[in-house]
Amino acid sequence: MELLSQEAQQELLDNLIKSVDELANVKAKALAKPYFNRKQAAAFCGMSPVSFDTYVRPYVKAVVIPGYTKVVWNRATLDKFMRELEK
């Protein structure tokens, strides 16, 4: 007994593939940026913002732009920090 017809199954699969492709494109665009805000930096490091504050932020200097209230982190610096942990 089939729950969905072949046509419905194919439509569901097509929609799932489309959604995954869109999500991959959004993530690729975000990761292509040279600087991240706190939430993006944490995601790049594979952790929550709270864990980022505890385990990364004390060791990786943020970029502070004069006159701008937010701080950002350089992608290359974060990547270097994470690679050093692999050793």
Secondary structure, 3 states (H helix, E strand, C coil): CCCCCHHHHHHHHHHHHHHHHHHHHHHHHHHCCCEECHHHHHHHHCCCHHHHHHHCCCCCCCEECCCCCCEEEEHHHHHHHHHHHHC
